[in-house]
């Protein structure tokens, strides 16, 4: 909705500011390691690994660091074994929250995540309590939203199976079915369109509008959750009026 920012947009802006943090590299390394462990180290045969590497390169991660993480995941080098785990919960104003984590210690992670929820006006729910609100989709962000690129982006994306293309925060955001993510990414690259990120995301089917203290508390909760070392992705179903967001960010 015009004049409103959803959490997916807000966290993209935040990620751009925090792109040089070592913590971001650690999360990307975990994802590369797990992707390689589950599907092998061949980028051409492993879409999850390929998406992780695209994100790592966009964050300016050194090539040798990417290669080392992939080799650890594939068992070519010794490394820590991480497992996927998800948590569901609620935040201020009834916001639905989904967390996707990678951890080497489930008990530690759930204890710390539960504490972050409770200290920031939220709580963890039972499995399935909010997952029905979200739909798994592919999402691609281009490196630019220049008007002269719009026709090329639309043609390449739609012809390859994309479901939607919108301009947002200085880039084009292309939505796809999960299975169409790689064909659409490949088509954009072949058309000379720079791809900043390509990943599977959880898209909310319903949106909650927040204001005032609920908006401030929800932002705080989502930010501390996203900052946790084991949390790879935070998804939430709220939006904040742009003027209110500016006030909260001042």
C-alpha positions in Angstrom: 0.0 0.0 0.0 1.3 3.4 -1.0 2.4 5.4 2.0 3.1 2.4 4.2 6.2 0.2 4.8 5.9 -3.5 5.6 8.5 -5.3 7.7 10.0 -6.9 4.6 10.7 -3.5 3.3 11.9 -2.1 6.6 14.4 -4.9 7.2 15.7 -4.6 3.7 16.6 -0.9 4.4 18.1 -2.0 7.8 20.2 -4.7 6.1 21.6 -2.3 3.6 22.9 -0.1 6.5 24.3 -3.1 8.3 25.8 -4.9 5.3 29.4 -4.6 6.6 28.7 -6.2 10.0 30.6 -9.4 10.8 27.4 -10.8 12.1 25.9 -10.7 8.7 28.8 -12.7 7.3 28.4 -15.3 10.1 24.8 -15.8 9.1 25.6 -16.2 5.4 28.4 -18.6 6.2 25.9 -20.8 8.2 23.4 -20.8 5.3 26.1 -21.7 2.7 27.3 -24.5 5.0 23.9 -26.0 5.5 22.9 -25.6 1.9 26.1 -27.4 0.8 25.5 -30.2 3.4 22.0 -30.8 2.2 22.5 -30.5 -1.6 26.2 -30.6 -2.3 28.7 -28.0 -3.3 27.8 -27.8 -7.0 26.1 -24.4 -7.5 24.5 -25.6 -10.8 22.8 -28.5 -9.0 21.9 -26.8 -5.7 19.4 -23.9 -5.9 19.6 -23.1 -2.2 23.4 -22.9 -2.2 23.3 -20.8 -5.4 20.8 -18.3 -3.7 23.0 -18.2 -0.6 26.1 -17.5 -2.7 24.3 -14.7 -4.6 23.4 -13.1 -1.2 27.0 -13.5 0.1 28.5 -11.9 -3.0 26.0 -9.0 -2.8 27.3 -8.5 0.8 30.9 -8.4 -0.6 31.9 -11.6 1.2 35.4 -12.7 0.0 35.3 -15.6 -2.5 37.6 -17.8 -0.4 35.3 -17.4 2.6 32.4 -18.6 0.4 34.3 -21.5 -0.9 35.5 -22.5 2.5 32.0 -22.5 3.9 30.7 -24.6 1.0 33.5 -27.1 1.5 32.8 -27.4 5.2 29.1 -28.1 4.4 30.0 -30.7 1.8 32.3 -32.5 4.2 35.5 -31.6 2.4 36.7 -29.6 5.4 36.0 -30.0 9.1 33.3 -27.8 10.6 30.3 -27.4 12.9 27.0 -29.1 11.9 24.0 -26.8 12.0 20.3 -27.8 11.8 17.3 -25.9 10.6 14.7 -25.0 13.2 11.7 -22.7 13.0 9.8 -20.8 15.7 6.4 -19.1 15.6 5.0 -16.4 17.8 3.2 -13.1 18.4 4.3 -9.6 18.9 2.7 -6.3 19.9 -0.6 -5.6 18.3 -1.2 -9.3 17.5 1.6 -9.3 14.9 2.4 -12.8 13.6 6.1 -13.7 13.5 8.0 -16.5 11.9 11.7 -17.2 12.6 13.9 -19.5 10.5 17.1 -20.4 12.4 20.3 -22.4 12.0 21.8 -23.7 15.2 24.2 -26.2 16.7 22.4 -26.2 20.0 18.6 -26.3 20.0 18.1 -25.9 23.8 20.3 -22.8 23.9 18.5 -21.2 20.9 15.0 -21.8 22.1 15.8 -20.5 25.5 17.4 -17.3 24.1 14.6 -16.7 21.6 11.9 -17.2 24.2 13.7 -14.6 26.4 13.8 -12.1 23.6 10.1 -12.5 22.9 9.1 -12.1 26.6 11.4 -9.1 27.2 9.9 -7.2 24.2 6.1 -7.6 24.6 5.8 -10.9 22.6 5.6 -14.6 23.2 6.4 -17.8 21.4 3.4 -19.9 20.2 2.8 -23.5 19.4 4.0 -24.9 16.0 1.4 -24.0 13.4 -0.1 -21.0 15.3 0.9 -18.5 12.6 2.5 -20.4 9.8 -0.9 -20.5 7.9 -0.7 -16.7 7.6 2.5 -17.0 5.4 3.1 -18.3 1.9 6.5 -19.4 0.8 7.6 -17.6 -2.4 10.7 -16.7 -4.4 11.8 -13.1 -4.3 14.5 -11.4 -6.4 15.8 -7.8 -5.8 17.5 -6.1 -8.7 20.4 -3.7 -8.3 18.4 -0.7 -9.6 14.9 0.5 -10.3 15.9 2.9 -13.1 12.9 3.7 -15.3 14.8 2.7 -18.5 15.2 -0.8 -17.1 11.5 -1.4 -16.3 10.5 -2.8 -19.7 13.5 -5.2 -19.8 12.9 -6.4 -16.2 9.2 -7.0 -16.9 9.8 -8.8 -20.1 12.5 -11.1 -18.8 10.8 -11.8 -15.5 7.3 -12.5 -16.8 8.4 -14.6 -19.7 10.4 -16.8 -17.2 7.4 -17.3 -15.0 7.4 -14.4 -12.4 4.1 -13.5 -10.8 4.7 -9.9 -10.0 7.2 -7.0 -10.4 7.1 -3.9 -8.3 9.5 -0.9 -7.7 10.4 -0.6 -4.1 13.3 1.1 -2.2 15.4 1.8 -5.2 15.1 -1.6 -6.8 12.7 -3.9 -8.6 11.2 -6.7 -6.5 10.3 -9.7 -8.5 8.0 -12.3 -7.0 7.9 -15.9 -8.2 6.7 -19.4 -7.2 9.5 -21.1 -5.3 10.3 -23.4 -8.2 10.5 -20.5 -10.6 13.1 -18.5 -8.6 16.1 -19.9 -10.4 14.7 -19.7 -13.9 13.6 -16.1 -13.3 17.0 -15.2 -11.8 18.8 -16.7 -14.7 16.6 -14.9 -17.2 17.2 -11.5 -15.6 21.0 -12.1 -15.5 20.9 -13.1 -19.2 19.0 -9.9 -20.0 21.9 -7.9 -18.3 19.8 -7.1 -15.2 22.0 -6.9 -12.0 20.5 -9.2 -9.3 21.2 -8.0 -5.7 19.5 -10.9 -3.9 17.5 -14.1 -4.8 15.9 -16.0 -2.0 12.9 -17.9 -0.8 10.8 -15.8 1.6 7.7 -16.1 3.7 5.1 -13.6 2.3 2.2 -12.7 4.6 -1.3 -13.2 3.3 -2.8 -10.7 5.7 -1.3 -7.4 7.1 -1.8 -5.7 10.5 -1.4 -1.9 10.5 0.5 -0.7 13.6 0.8 2.7 15.2 2.3 4.4 18.2 3.7 2.2 21.0 2.7 -1.0 19.2 4.7 0.0 16.2 7.7 1.0 18.2 7.6 -2.2 20.3 7.1 -4.4 17.2 10.1 -2.9 15.5 12.3 -3.3 18.6 11.2 -7.0 18.9 11.9 -7.8 15.3 15.2 -6.0 15.3 16.5 -7.9 18.4 15.3 -11.2 17.0 17.0 -10.5 13.6 20.2 -9.6 15.4 20.4 -13.0 17.2 23.3 -15.1 15.8 21.1 -18.2 15.1 18.2 -16.3 13.3 18.6 -16.4 9.6 15.3 -14.8 8.6 12.5 -12.9 10.4 9.1 -12.7 8.7 6.2 -10.6 10.1 2.8 -9.4 8.9 2.7 -5.7 9.8 3.0 -2.3 8.1 3.6 1.1 9.5 2.6 4.4 8.0 5.7 6.0 6.4 5.2 9.2 8.4 5.0 7.2 11.6 8.0 5.2 10.6 10.0 8.4 10.0 9.0 9.6 13.5 10.0 6.3 15.1 13.4 6.4 13.3 14.2 10.0 14.2 
